[in-house]
Amino acid sequence: MNGVRARGDRPVLVTGAAGFIGSNLVLRLLRDGRDVIGVDDLSTGDLAHLAPALEDGSSFAFERLDVRDPQLAALVERHRPGVIHHLAAQVDVRRSVEDPLHDADVNVLGTIAVLEAARRCGVERVVYASSIGSYGEPAEAELPVDESFGAPALSPYGASKRVALDYLDTYAHLYGLASTALTLANVYGPHQTTAGEGGVVATFIGRMLAGEPCTIHGDGEQSRDLVFVEDVVEAFVAAAGDGAGKRYLIGTGRRTSVNQLFEVLAEATGYELEPSHGPARAGEIRHSSVDARAAARDLGWHPRTSLESGLAATLAWARTARSV
Ligand SMILES: NC(=O)c1ccc[n+]([C@@H]2O[C@H](COP(=O)([O-])OP(=O)(O)OC[C@H]3O[C@@H](n4cnc5c(N)ncnc54)[C@H](O)[C@@H]3O)[C@@H](O)[C@H]2O)c1
């Protein structure tokens, strides 16, 4: 980025820019003609996801930085973004159980660092990536859950993502910093790796394309609300302009069991091995789905991509990524 901006709008800063959702968001913002600054410490992210943005270079600047680094404030001061999408996080649930201090350090202190930089530099809106994993097990009759649902978190990851939400409210109260939180269901799509949340789609696709055995944990009847990354990115774009002070659930309201997912992907990839069944994962939620009517009402957001076409796009990307 060359100091002089081609467009009147202030730039947009994305933390976690080299990650799965963050990189899709960066590419979308650039397609919309925005100037974008990407921040990522590359702890799990991959610059390859940002290759088209880095090649062009005129509207995109990448800074390899930990959001907890004191240099973040100077970076925000230098670029003066109008909006910060805060997606950088420790997203590995099992790692959060093994090392809850590290998890809280990144997810709580990292979020506070972003909010501090935002309020000091007059950022107009922070959009925060929250997680349905922050909430415990809903009763089947409560599904799909809406924004009033709030069972205690089952993991330190859930707890840290949730604590960060309170800081959004505190910064709104103390400094008038406007923020919107998007509580995401299980996101899937291009650029997703096998680590982190919602990785079952990426794991099955990776194993099936490699002809390797797949393991289903438990009986496979556990279900998830699988939402396509492009739809999620659309919600971030919408939340940059609407919904200040609100929290929205983002998902399809539909439940797909792990067994169903396995069958659809096996069919699409021509995979013929039978899955093996391993022990159920301790602490895993049995069923999950979210009611996104509030996001539809206030943000005009709808999940537009069917599971079939989202999986086809994900598979096409995975095939290309394997052949590179
Ligand atoms: N993938 C999902 O299904 C899902 C569901 C709910 C919420 N979320 C949330 O969405 C956000 C993005 O998740 P994702 O799936 O893209 O994960 P991801 O791991 O692909 O992306 C996170 C990115 O943050 C970076 N990062 C981690 N710690 C950092 C730090 N201290 N400073 C700077 N960068 C750092 C990583 O390198 C990575 O690129 C996270 O906040 C996550 O909690 C994801």
The ligand as a MOL file (V3000), in Angstrom:
LIG
                    3D

  0  0  0     0  0            999 V3000
M  V30 BEGIN CTAB
M  V30 COUNTS 44 48 0 0 0
M  V30 BEGIN ATOM
M  V30 1 N -13.4920 -22.4750 11.8560 0
M  V30 2 C -14.6110 -22.4830 12.5740 0
M  V30 3 O -15.4660 -23.3520 12.3830 0
M  V30 4 C -14.8550 -21.4170 13.6220 0
M  V30 5 C -16.0270 -21.4980 14.3630 0
M  V30 6 C -16.2900 -20.5440 15.3220 0
M  V30 7 C -15.4020 -19.4930 15.5140 0
M  V30 8 N -14.2550 -19.4450 14.8180 0 CHG=1
M  V30 9 C -13.3540 -18.3100 15.0800 0
M  V30 10 O -12.9800 -17.7180 13.8480 0
M  V30 11 C -11.6570 -17.2070 13.9430 0
M  V30 12 C -10.8120 -17.7410 12.8010 0
M  V30 13 O -10.7570 -19.1660 12.9090 0
M  V30 14 P -10.1500 -20.0860 11.7530 0
M  V30 15 O -10.9590 -21.3000 11.7130 0
M  V30 16 O -9.9310 -19.2780 10.5330 0 CHG=-1
M  V30 17 O -8.7540 -20.4920 12.4320 0
M  V30 18 P -7.2570 -20.3840 11.8900 0
M  V30 19 O -6.3750 -21.0460 12.9010 0
M  V30 20 O -7.1800 -20.8500 10.4800 0
M  V30 21 O -7.0140 -18.8150 11.9230 0
M  V30 22 C -6.5250 -18.1290 13.0480 0
M  V30 23 C -5.3600 -17.2870 12.5900 0
M  V30 24 O -4.8940 -16.4930 13.6800 0
M  V30 25 C -3.4670 -16.5080 13.6820 0
M  V30 26 N -3.0360 -16.2470 15.0450 0
M  V30 27 C -3.1310 -17.0790 16.1210 0
M  V30 28 N -2.6340 -16.4760 17.2040 0
M  V30 29 C -2.2420 -15.2210 16.8150 0
M  V30 30 C -1.6640 -14.1210 17.4890 0
M  V30 31 N -1.3730 -14.1810 18.8040 0
M  V30 32 N -1.4040 -13.0100 16.7880 0
M  V30 33 C -1.6680 -12.9440 15.4580 0
M  V30 34 N -2.2110 -13.9470 14.7660 0
M  V30 35 C -2.4950 -15.0690 15.4470 0
M  V30 36 C -3.0760 -17.8690 13.1620 0
M  V30 37 O -1.7760 -17.9130 12.6340 0
M  V30 38 C -4.1570 -18.1260 12.1110 0
M  V30 39 O -3.7490 -17.6550 10.8420 0
M  V30 40 C -11.1370 -17.5920 15.3220 0
M  V30 41 O -11.2920 -16.4780 16.1680 0
M  V30 42 C -12.0550 -18.7160 15.7600 0
M  V30 43 O -12.1930 -18.7620 17.1640 0
M  V30 44 C -13.9490 -20.3740 13.8680 0
M  V30 END ATOM
M  V30 BEGIN BOND
M  V30 1 1 1 2
M  V30 2 2 2 3
M  V30 3 1 2 4
M  V30 4 1 4 5
M  V30 5 2 4 44
M  V30 6 2 5 6
M  V30 7 1 6 7
M  V30 8 2 7 8
M  V30 9 1 8 9
M  V30 10 1 8 44
M  V30 11 1 9 10
M  V30 12 1 9 42
M  V30 13 1 10 11
M  V30 14 1 11 12
M  V30 15 1 11 40
M  V30 16 1 12 13
M  V30 17 1 13 14
M  V30 18 2 14 15
M  V30 19 1 14 16
M  V30 20 1 14 17
M  V30 21 1 17 18
M  V30 22 2 18 19
M  V30 23 1 18 20
M  V30 24 1 18 21
M  V30 25 1 21 22
M  V30 26 1 22 23
M  V30 27 1 23 24
M  V30 28 1 23 38
M  V30 29 1 24 25
M  V30 30 1 25 26
M  V30 31 1 25 36
M  V30 32 1 26 27
M  V30 33 1 26 35
M  V30 34 2 27 28
M  V30 35 1 28 29
M  V30 36 1 29 30
M  V30 37 2 29 35
M  V30 38 1 30 31
M  V30 39 2 30 32
M  V30 40 1 32 33
M  V30 41 2 33 34
M  V30 42 1 34 35
M  V30 43 1 36 37
M  V30 44 1 36 38
M  V30 45 1 38 39
M  V30 46 1 40 41
M  V30 47 1 40 42
M  V30 48 1 42 43
M  V30 END BOND
M  V30 END CTAB
M  END
